[in-house]
Amino acid sequence: MTPNFAVIGIQTPRWRCPQLWLPVFLLWIPAILLSPFILLVVLGVCVAGHVNPWRAIATFWAILCSLPGTHVRVTTEDTHVLVRIL
């Protein structure tokens, strides 16, 4: 399953941003429109790097499909950043 939403929250001592829900699924529209160019670039990089293009595409797809459920929290002394991919 591909990611549908990303939730981003930032909190500092003086300012707290409400959690922003970003619709990641809307990025699929330009990705589909640009897919012929993206495929040519991927094939060119794979040929230049002596990598099997089908394996590279399969690996990219596996990474993309494993993103849902990712939770990243970064905390410093006074700032907190949260990124969740749903």
NORTAPE-V739082 format. One record per residue. N is the residue number from 1. RES is the residue in one small letter. SS is DSSP state (helix for helix, strand for strand, loop for the rest). Layout:
# NORTAPE-V739082
N&RES&SS, N&RES&SS
This chain:
# NORTAPE-V739082
1&m&loop, 2&t&loop, 3&p&loop, 4&n&loop, 5&f&strand, 6&a&strand, 7&v&strand, 8&i&strand, 9&g&strand, 10&i&strand, 11&q&strand, 12&t&loop, 13&p&loop, 14&r&loop, 15&w&loop, 16&r&strand, 17&c&loop, 18&p&loop, 19&q&loop, 20&l&strand, 21&w&strand, 22&l&strand, 23&p&strand, 24&v&helix, 25&f&helix, 26&l&helix, 27&l&helix, 28&w&helix, 29&i&helix, 30&p&helix, 31&a&helix, 32&i&helix, 33&l&helix, 34&l&loop, 35&s&helix, 36&p&helix, 37&f&helix, 38&i&helix, 39&l&helix, 40&l&helix, 41&v&helix, 42&v&helix, 43&l&helix, 44&g&helix, 45&v&helix, 46&c&helix, 47&v&helix, 48&a&helix, 49&g&loop, 50&h&loop, 51&v&loop, 52&n&loop, 53&p&helix, 54&w&helix, 55&r&helix, 56&a&helix, 57&i&helix, 58&a&helix, 59&t&helix, 60&f&helix, 61&w&helix, 62&a&helix, 63&i&helix, 64&l&helix, 65&c&helix, 66&s&loop, 67&l&loop, 68&p&loop, 69&g&loop, 70&t&strand, 71&h&strand, 72&v&strand, 73&r&strand, 74&v&strand, 75&t&strand, 76&t&loop, 77&e&loop, 78&d&loop, 79&t&loop, 80&h&strand, 81&v&strand, 82&l&strand, 83&v&strand, 84&r&strand, 85&i&strand, 86&l&loop
